[in-house]
Amino acid sequence: MEQSPAGTEHRLPAGPGSGYLLPGLELRHPDGQPAPLWAYRGRWPLVVYLHEVAAPDGQGYLAMLAAARRRFEELGARVVVVASAPVGGVPLISLVDPTQRLAQRLAADGLLPQPAPPAILVVGRTGEVWAVWAGSYATLPGQPELEEWLEYALSECRECFCCELVWPSEWLRG
């Protein structure tokens, strides 16, 4: 994993063949119904946002994801917000993880620098993690970069696109 000189950003460009699948934990929907993460495999690429409910910057990032939802859905992806308490008022899939088991598992497996939000993951249709960012909200990617990663993750399935897309633009930067 790469860490910025300031030590505030943590990013893993998992890319093709990372071999790491999103953990198949069972979380909860806000109404208390079970929400197994494995149920999303094979359906859509995901943007998984580990949200800090009490953080003001977290609310701004959540609003950005909500505003980008239609574009992500046009690409065939879904946004899943995972928080310690129910998140209301946004048209996104909301899951509750009161003890932050997902963040703890991702940290134990080396994908997060610490077992706490904020973090964002791009997960392919097969459940494979393609990219991870964690750190301060200022270091999390914006909509354009998430779109690039979603398009790239979709290219893993040849039935979805007629040809492979180019590498995400940040990989092409020296």
N, C-alpha and C positions, 0 to 999 in steps of 0.2 A: 504494500500500500504506500501511497505517496502522502507526504505531509508537507504542508507549506512551511517556509522558513519561520513564519510567526507561530506555527504550531496550532492554528485555529481551524484548519481545513483538513479533512480526511476524505480521500477519494480513491476508490478502487475501480479502475476501468476493467471490469471483468471480461467483457467482450465475448467473442465466440469461443465456445468450449470451456467456459469457466469451470464447469463441473459442479458448481454450487447451486443447489436448488433452494428456493424459498422454503423455509421450514414448514412442515405440514402441521402446524399447531392449530388447535381449535380455540378460537377466540369467541366473542359474543357480538351479536347485533345489539343496537341500543335497547331493543325490547326484551333482551335476555335470551333470545333464541340462539342456539349454537351457530357458529360461523367458522367452519373448518377452512383453513387456507388452501388445503389440497383441492377443494371444490372449484377453485378458480383455474386450475391447471387444464390446459387444452382448450380453454375458452377464448381468452384474450391476453394480449400483453397487458401488463399492469404498471402503473406508477404507484408505488406504495410509499405513503408519507407517514412517518412516525412523528406525530404532532404533540407538542407541548401545550396543553389546554390553557394554562395560565400565562403563557408568554405573549405579550403584545405583538412582537414580531411574528410569532407563529400564526396569529390571526390574519396578518397581512399576507403571509405566504399561502394560507388556506384560501383566502379570497382570490389570489392569483390562480390557484389550481381550479377553483370553482369557475372562474371566468374562462379558463382554458378547456374546461370539460368538453364542450361541443367539438372543438378541434381535435382533441384526443380521441373522442368517440368516432369522428370521421375517419381517423386513422385505424380504427378498430380496437382501441385500447380503453381501459377503464382506470379510474383513479380510486384507490382504496386508502382511506384515512384511518390510521390506527392510533388511538389515544387512550389515556387512562380513565377517561370519563366520556359519556356520550357527547358527540359533536352534532349540534343541530343547526338548521338554517342554511345548509349548503347542499346542493344537488349531487353529492358524491356518496360513494359507498362508505359507510362509517362503521368501524368495528371497535369494540371496547376490549382493552387489555389492561385491567386495573393494576396488575403487578409488573407490567412491562416485560412479560416473558419473551416476546418476539425480539425486543431490543437486547435483552440479556443473551438470548441464543445467538443472535448475529454478532454480538461482541465476543462471546465465547469462541465462536468459529473464526474470529479475526476479521470480520467484515466491518465492524464498527470500532472506533477507538475507545468508546465507553458505552455501557449498557443503558443509555438514555437518549431521548430525542434531543434535538431534531436530527432527522435523517431522511433521505429519500432514495428509493431504489427503482431502477427500471428492470422489470422482470419480463422475460419472453413468454410466449404462449405455453411453452413446455414447463414453465416454472423455473427456468434457469435465470440466475441473476446476471444481468449484463452490465450494470453500472450502479455504484453506490456513492453517495455523498453524505458526509456528516460533519458537524461542527456548528459554527454560528449560522444564523439564518442568512446573513449577508453572503455566505459562501455557497449556499444551495443554488442549484441551477435555475434559470428562468425558463419560461415556456419554449423559446426557440431551441434551446439545447435539449430539453426533454423531448421535443418533437423529433429532433434528429436521432436521438437514441431509440425512440419508439419505431421510427422508420427502419432503422438498422436492425432492431430486434425482430421486426416483422420479416425482414429479409431472410431470417433463418428458415422460414417456411416457403419453399419454392412455389407452392400453390397460391400463396398470397400475392406475390409479385412475379412479373414475367422474367425479371432478371435481378441479380444482386445489386443493391445500392452501394455507393461508395462508402468508404470509412467515414465516421463522424468527423466533422470539420476540425475539431480540436486535435484529432490524431494526425491530421495533415499539417498542422502548425508545428514548426520546428521547435 
